[in-house]
Each structure stands twice: as C-alpha cells, then as structure tokens.
Amino acid sequence: MLHRICNLPISISFFLFGPRQTGKTTLIESFIAGRRVWTVNLLDRTVFHRYLASPGQFYAEAKRKIIDERIEILFIDEVQKIPALLDEVQRLMHEHATVFILSGSSARKLKREGANLLGGRAVSRNLFPLTLHELGERTTLDELLRFGSLPSIILRPSTDERIDLLTAYVTTYLSEEIQQESLVRNLPGFLHFLEVAAQQSGELLNFSNVAREAQLQPRTVQSYYDILVDTLIGIKLQAYSKSVRRRLRSTPKFYLFDLGVLNALDRQLRSSPDATRRGRLFEHLIVLETDRMLRYLSIDGRIFFWRTKDDQEVDLLIENRGELIAAVEIKSSSVITPQYFSGLRAFAEEHPTVPRYIVADVPESFQLQGLATVLPWREYLGLLNKWLRQ
C-alpha cells in the first residue's frame, strides 16, 4: 500500500474532502485498521434512503453502537449526501468521546445548504491525486504527463484500461457528481464549459473568452469556475501583487487538478503529446505538485505567479511564513539557455535576495550564469519537501 502524506489527526474528529478516486476511503480504512469502528456508507442506496427519511434513526443507531459495542470511531462516507446527519453528529459529540471521521467530495454542498460544520469540533483535511513523492519510482514522467496521478488510474498496468477509466471519469463521474449534488441547472452547458476550461487551463482567467467559447454568460462561467475550485477539481493560482517598481497583472490563473482528466477532456489520451503540449503539461505538473505539497506540509505557505503588465513572467513564487523562499521557472526542455528567462531576470532586479530556480527535465543540477540554479524536476521536489518542513 502507498504511504500517503496527508496527515490525519489521531484523536480528534475530522472531515476529509477530495475528488472521487483520490483514495479517501482507502486512506481512512488503513488509518482505522485494528480499532472498533462503525462505518456508514451513504453510497449504499438502502442506507442512504433510511437516513434521508429519518436522520434521527442514525442518532439512535449510533448511540447504541457507541454504548453497547464501545465504538471508538464512527466513519460516515460521502457525508455531503445527507447534511442533516451533521446535527446528529454534533449531538453525539456532546454526549460521547467517540471520534467521527466524515468524508466527502467537497464542503460546497454542506456550506450552500447551511449545514452544521460542527463549530470547530472537527478539523478539515483535503486529499488530492498522488504526489510524486508518494508515487516514487512507480511511474515515468511521460506517463504522468499523459495519465495524471489518480491512484485508481495511474497504478493500472494497462494503457487501454487507463484510457477507458479516464474517459469514464470525465463522461460519467463529473457529470453525475455535478448532477447528483444539484450544483448546476444547465448540465449540458456545464459539460461544454469543462471542455473549454481544460483547453485554457494554465492560462490567465478570462471569463468573457471562455463564455464566448462555451456559449454561456460570463457570470455563469465565473460561478462554474467557483464550483470547480470548491469541489477541488481545480485550483486558482493568484498573481503576486507586491511591487514598488513595476505594474503587475492581478488576474489569477486556473489549473485543473489532474493531467489525466485534463487530457481526457481535451481528447488527447490516445497519443503522446507533441513538444508544445508537453511543455504545457510539464508546467501543470510542477504547479500542481507544488500546490499539493504546500497544502499537506505547510499551514503558512502560499504560491503565486509573477507577471508584469508588459508580460514578463515567473511561473511560481513560493511563500512560507510570509516570506518568499523561491522563484521558480518551469521548462520541459533538457537544453537550458539564459535568453529564455527575461522574466526571471526582471524579478531578480526587484527581489535580488530571493533564491531563483529553473525546474527542467535535465539529468543534473547546475548554475546558469549567475541567474538561477537549474534543477532536475525530482531534485526540486525533494528540496520543496525540505523547504516546507523548515
């Protein structure tokens, strides 16, 4: 079994949110192994309908389990399907020392319906597709760029199986998830939006352009992006805004959460990417990996990109405890020459003390003419782990 980095609290209740197939149930089952547990799976139709009709019945059954069977942990899977159960959970928390584990795809439905999020009695954790640290040497860079890192997909040995599962994920799961949770009214329009969002993933957000391509209203597109972020299907990378010399752009970028899903939405699964697309996917990989590691390891860390009004750009700035600790350019090429890094040079003029790096598909690290340290991508990930733990 893979060791996951996500740090689950041992003795306090918690929510665990994450997109489907990121491994939430597997992680929790390994976490609770050997302890007295009662599991309530709301994907089971019989269980779902019983508690939907009578949340109080859940309370009565749970109370009996806790008292008669001395249950240590009560695990509710897909809790967002019946938000009313959280009122019963809070009643039980007042009466018993049982630990509650509450998993789901996201907190969006819970918040939208005004559900009881337990008033600080439960902490929140997020689970993402596998990090490269978790995968180790089990896959190659080319496989990651093509198929992403959802555990149920990247760990399959067959290319055909990976393609079939990713196709099903975007054609069935994403639409079903949105439909079942009643997150949008216009499902066909949302699915068309998803395809356009995939095509423009990694670029500056432009609601008007996406709306025109998807044949939707800009306000609707903005709300759809919010749904993707709230359901952990994408992240917004904010622009760094502090500058005394230069006018900086403030529009964020958007990145879909997994490269396999991105390629499936783009209908690019059946062939290896060309050089241009490979560069785009490599940037996505490093941005997503940095974001995941930061969320797992640092409560005080943030990432940004830096871009001036005349379009000089640095792909990533990493901040920890309020200080910039790295400026990172991302290039998939194995040939690195200084003329491609005017943005990094401009950034260095304004922030000369911030360490600068170029992450690339190179075999060894080296210094690039006083501008930056060039790092192999795996070495960068090891350093990132170290930086965020300091």
matplotlib code that plots the C-alpha trace (Angstrom):
import matplotlib.pyplot as plt

x = [0.0, 1.2, 2.1, 0.0, 1.5, -1.9, -1.7, -4.8, -5.3, -5.3, -7.6, -9.9, -12.8, -12.1, -13.6, -11.6, -12.6, -11.3, -12.5, -13.6, -10.9, -8.2, -8.2, -10.1, -11.8, -8.6, -6.7, -9.3, -9.6, -5.8, -6.0, -8.7, -7.5, -7.5, -9.8, -13.5, -15.3, -18.8, -18.9, -21.9, -21.6, -24.1, -23.3, -25.3, -28.8, -30.6, -28.5, -28.9, -32.7, -33.1, -31.2, -32.5, -36.0, -35.1, -31.8, -32.9, -32.7, -29.0, -28.6, -30.4, -28.4, -25.1, -25.8, -26.5, -23.3, -21.2, -22.7, -23.2, -20.3, -17.9, -17.3, -14.1, -14.6, -17.7, -16.9, -19.5, -18.6, -20.0, -21.5, -22.4, -25.3, -27.3, -26.1, -28.8, -26.7, -24.2, -26.8, -27.0, -23.2, -23.0, -25.5, -23.4, -20.2, -21.7, -22.6, -19.6, -15.9, -16.2, -14.0, -16.0, -14.5, -16.6, -15.5, -16.9, -16.1, -16.3, -17.7, -19.6, -23.0, -22.7, -21.9, -24.5, -27.2, -26.1, -25.1, -23.7, -19.9, -19.6, -18.4, -14.7, -15.2, -13.8, -10.7, -10.6, -8.2, -8.1, -6.8, -5.5, -4.3, -1.0, 2.1, 5.3, 6.8, 4.1, 4.5, 8.3, 9.7, 6.4, 5.8, 7.6, 7.4, 5.8, 3.1, 2.4, 2.0, -0.4, -2.4, -2.1, -1.9, -5.3, -4.4, -7.1, -5.8, -2.0, -1.4, -3.1, -0.6, -2.6, -2.7, -6.1, -7.5, -6.2, -7.7, -11.1, -11.2, -10.2, -12.8, -15.4, -14.3, -15.0, -18.1, -19.8, -18.4, -18.0, -21.5, -23.1, -21.3, -22.5, -26.0, -26.4, -25.2, -27.5, -24.6, -25.8, -29.1, -27.7, -25.7, -25.0, -23.7, -21.5, -20.0, -19.3, -17.7, -15.5, -14.0, -13.3, -11.8, -9.5, -8.3, -7.5, -6.1, -2.9, -3.8, -4.9, -8.6, -10.7, -14.4, -15.6, -13.4, -14.5, -18.1, -17.9, -16.4, -18.8, -21.8, -22.6, -22.9, -19.7, -21.3, -22.3, -18.8, -17.4, -19.8, -18.7, -15.1, -16.0, -17.7, -14.5, -12.4, -14.9, -15.1, -11.3, -11.4, -9.2, -7.1, -6.7, -3.1, -3.2, -0.9, 1.7, 0.8, 3.6, 5.9, 7.5, 8.9, 6.6, 3.0, 1.9, -1.1, -3.7, -5.7, -5.3, -4.7, -6.7, -5.3, -7.4, -6.5, -5.2, -3.4, -5.2, -8.5, -7.2, -6.1, -9.4, -11.4, -9.1, -9.4, -5.6, -5.3, -4.5, -1.2, 1.9, 1.9, 3.9, 6.7, 4.4, 1.8, 4.4, 5.8, 2.3, 1.7, 5.1, 4.3, 0.9, 2.6, 5.1, 2.4, 0.0, 2.7, 3.9, 0.4, -0.3, 2.9, 2.3, -1.2, 0.0, 3.1, 2.7, -0.2, 1.6, 2.6, 1.2, 2.1, 1.8, 2.9, 4.5, 3.7, 4.2, 1.9, 4.4, 4.2, 7.5, 6.7, 7.9, 5.9, 5.9, 6.7, 6.7, 6.0, 6.4, 5.6, 5.1, 8.5, 9.3, 11.6, 11.9, 11.2, 10.7, 10.7, 9.4, 10.8, 10.3, 13.4, 16.7, 18.5, 18.5, 19.9, 19.7, 17.9, 14.6, 14.4, 13.9, 11.1, 13.4, 15.9, 13.4, 12.2, 15.8, 16.2, 13.3, 13.9, 17.6, 17.7, 15.0, 16.6, 15.9, 15.5, 14.7, 13.0, 13.6, 13.9, 17.7, 19.9, 21.9, 21.7, 24.0, 24.3, 23.1, 25.4, 24.5, 20.8, 19.4, 20.1, 18.8, 17.3, 16.1, 12.4, 12.8, 15.5, 13.3, 10.5, 12.9, 14.0, 10.4, 9.7, 12.7, 11.7, 8.2, 9.2, 11.7]
y = [0.0, 3.5, 5.8, 9.0, 12.3, 13.6, 14.0, 12.7, 13.6, 10.6, 11.6, 14.3, 14.3, 15.4, 16.0, 14.5, 16.1, 15.3, 14.4, 10.9, 8.3, 10.2, 7.3, 8.8, 5.6, 3.5, 6.0, 6.1, 2.3, 2.0, 4.7, 3.0, -0.6, -2.5, -0.1, -0.6, 1.2, 1.6, 2.6, 4.3, 4.3, 6.8, 5.4, 2.4, 3.2, 1.3, 3.2, 6.5, 6.3, 5.1, 8.1, 10.6, 9.8, 9.8, 11.4, 10.7, 7.0, 7.4, 9.1, 6.2, 3.5, 5.3, 5.8, 2.1, 1.2, 3.6, 2.3, -1.4, -2.1, 0.6, 2.0, 4.2, 5.7, 6.4, 6.8, 8.4, 8.1, 10.8, 12.8, 15.7, 13.5, 14.0, 17.2, 16.8, 14.0, 16.5, 17.8, 14.3, 14.0, 17.1, 15.7, 12.6, 14.6, 16.4, 13.0, 10.8, 10.8, 8.9, 10.2, 11.0, 10.7, 12.4, 12.1, 13.6, 15.1, 18.7, 21.0, 23.1, 21.4, 21.4, 25.2, 26.0, 24.3, 25.9, 22.5, 22.2, 22.0, 21.2, 24.6, 23.8, 20.4, 18.8, 19.8, 19.7, 17.9, 17.6, 14.7, 15.1, 12.8, 11.1, 13.3, 12.3, 11.8, 9.2, 7.5, 7.3, 5.3, 3.5, 5.6, 7.7, 11.4, 10.6, 8.5, 11.3, 13.9, 11.7, 9.9, 12.1, 10.6, 9.5, 6.3, 4.1, 5.0, 5.6, 2.3, 0.3, -1.5, -1.3, 1.8, 0.8, 0.5, 3.9, 5.5, 3.8, 4.8, 8.4, 8.6, 7.3, 9.7, 12.8, 11.5, 9.8, 10.8, 14.5, 14.9, 12.6, 14.3, 17.7, 16.5, 14.5, 17.3, 19.8, 22.2, 23.4, 23.6, 23.6, 20.3, 20.2, 23.8, 22.9, 19.9, 22.2, 24.7, 21.9, 21.2, 24.9, 25.2, 22.3, 23.9, 27.1, 25.5, 27.2, 30.5, 33.8, 33.6, 35.4, 34.8, 36.6, 34.5, 31.2, 32.3, 33.1, 29.6, 27.8, 29.9, 30.9, 34.2, 35.5, 35.5, 31.8, 30.9, 32.7, 30.6, 27.4, 28.1, 28.6, 25.2, 23.6, 25.2, 24.4, 20.7, 20.5, 19.9, 22.8, 25.5, 29.2, 30.4, 34.0, 36.7, 38.2, 41.8, 43.4, 45.7, 49.1, 49.4, 47.6, 47.4, 43.8, 41.9, 40.8, 38.3, 34.7, 31.5, 28.3, 24.8, 21.6, 19.2, 16.2, 15.9, 12.7, 14.4, 17.4, 15.2, 13.3, 16.5, 17.7, 14.3, 13.9, 10.5, 8.2, 9.7, 11.2, 15.0, 17.0, 19.3, 22.3, 20.4, 18.5, 21.9, 23.0, 19.7, 19.8, 23.2, 21.9, 19.0, 21.2, 23.7, 21.0, 19.1, 22.3, 23.2, 19.7, 19.5, 23.0, 22.1, 18.9, 20.2, 23.9, 25.8, 29.1, 28.6, 30.1, 30.0, 32.7, 33.6, 36.9, 38.8, 42.4, 44.5, 44.0, 40.2, 39.4, 36.4, 33.9, 30.7, 30.2, 32.2, 30.1, 31.9, 30.3, 32.1, 35.4, 35.4, 34.5, 31.5, 30.7, 32.0, 29.1, 28.9, 25.7, 24.3, 20.8, 21.2, 19.4, 22.3, 25.4, 28.8, 32.2, 34.1, 32.4, 33.8, 37.6, 37.4, 35.8, 38.4, 41.2, 39.6, 39.4, 43.1, 43.8, 40.9, 40.2, 38.1, 35.6, 32.3, 31.6, 28.2, 26.7, 23.3, 21.2, 17.8, 17.7, 14.9, 17.1, 20.5, 23.4, 27.2, 29.3, 32.3, 33.7, 33.9, 30.7, 27.2, 24.7, 21.6, 18.2, 18.1, 15.2, 17.1, 20.2, 18.1, 16.9, 20.4, 21.6, 19.0, 20.3, 24.0, 23.5, 21.4, 24.0]
z = [0.0, -0.8, 2.1, 1.8, 3.0, 4.2, 7.9, 9.6, 13.3, 15.6, 18.4, 17.2, 14.7, 11.1, 7.7, 4.7, 1.4, -2.0, -5.6, -6.3, -6.8, -4.9, -2.4, 0.6, 1.6, 1.2, 3.3, 6.1, 6.1, 6.6, 9.3, 11.3, 10.9, 14.2, 16.0, 16.9, 14.0, 12.7, 9.0, 7.4, 3.6, 2.1, -1.4, -0.3, -1.5, 1.3, 4.0, 2.2, 1.9, 5.5, 7.0, 4.5, 5.6, 9.3, 10.4, 14.0, 13.3, 12.6, 16.0, 17.8, 16.0, 16.5, 20.2, 20.7, 18.8, 21.0, 24.3, 23.6, 21.2, 22.6, 19.2, 19.1, 15.6, 13.6, 9.9, 7.6, 3.9, 1.5, 4.3, 1.9, 0.6, 3.8, 5.5, 8.2, 9.7, 11.0, 13.5, 14.9, 14.9, 17.0, 19.5, 19.8, 20.2, 23.2, 24.8, 23.9, 23.3, 20.0, 17.1, 14.0, 10.5, 7.8, 4.2, 1.0, -2.4, -1.1, 1.5, -1.1, -0.8, 3.0, 3.1, 0.4, 2.4, 5.7, 7.1, 10.6, 10.2, 13.9, 15.1, 15.4, 16.9, 13.7, 11.7, 7.9, 5.6, 1.8, -0.3, -3.8, -6.5, -5.7, -5.3, -7.0, -3.5, -2.8, -6.2, -6.0, -9.0, -9.8, -13.0, -15.5, -16.3, -19.7, -18.0, -15.5, -18.3, -20.2, -17.5, -14.4, -10.9, -9.7, -7.8, -9.4, -12.8, -12.8, -10.8, -13.6, -15.8, -19.0, -21.2, -22.5, -19.0, -18.1, -21.2, -20.6, -16.9, -17.6, -20.3, -17.9, -15.3, -17.4, -19.2, -16.3, -12.9, -13.4, -14.9, -12.3, -9.4, -10.5, -11.2, -8.0, -5.8, -7.7, -8.2, -11.6, -13.5, -17.1, -17.1, -20.9, -20.7, -17.7, -19.6, -22.6, -20.2, -18.7, -22.2, -22.7, -19.2, -20.0, -23.2, -21.3, -18.2, -17.1, -18.7, -17.2, -16.4, -18.9, -18.2, -21.4, -23.7, -22.0, -22.0, -25.8, -26.5, -24.2, -25.3, -21.8, -19.9, -18.2, -14.8, -15.3, -16.3, -13.2, -11.0, -12.8, -12.0, -8.4, -8.4, -9.8, -7.0, -4.3, -5.4, -5.6, -9.3, -9.9, -8.3, -8.8, -8.8, -7.7, -9.1, -6.8, -6.2, -4.1, -6.2, -5.8, -9.3, -11.7, -12.6, -12.2, -13.5, -10.9, -12.9, -11.5, -13.5, -13.3, -13.3, -13.5, -10.7, -12.7, -16.0, -17.0, -16.6, -18.5, -21.4, -21.3, -21.6, -24.4, -26.1, -26.1, -24.3, -27.2, -28.3, -26.6, -26.5, -29.0, -27.8, -27.3, -25.4, -23.4, -22.2, -21.1, -19.3, -17.5, -16.2, -14.9, -13.2, -11.3, -10.3, -9.1, -7.3, -5.5, -4.5, -3.1, -1.1, 0.3, 1.4, 3.0, 4.7, 5.5, 7.1, 6.4, 2.8, -0.4, -4.1, -6.7, -10.2, -11.1, -14.3, -15.3, -17.5, -20.3, -19.8, -18.2, -16.1, -13.5, -13.3, -9.5, -6.4, -3.1, 0.1, 3.6, 6.8, 4.9, 3.2, -0.4, -0.3, -4.1, -7.5, -10.0, -13.8, -15.3, -18.6, -20.0, -22.3, -21.5, -23.1, -20.9, -22.2, -20.5, -23.3, -22.4, -18.9, -19.1, -16.6, -14.0, -14.7, -14.2, -11.0, -9.7, -10.2, -7.8, -5.4, -5.5, -2.3, -3.2, -4.4, -8.1, -9.7, -13.1, -12.9, -16.0, -17.5, -17.0, -15.6, -13.2, -11.4, -12.4, -12.2, -15.1, -15.4, -12.0, -12.9, -11.3, -10.2, -12.8, -11.1, -12.3, -11.5, -9.0, -7.2, -7.0, -5.4, -2.7, -2.0, -1.9, 0.8, 2.8, 2.4, 3.6, 6.7, 7.9]

ax = plt.figure().add_subplot(projection="3d")
ax.plot(x, y, z, "-o")
ax.set_aspect("equal")
plt.show()
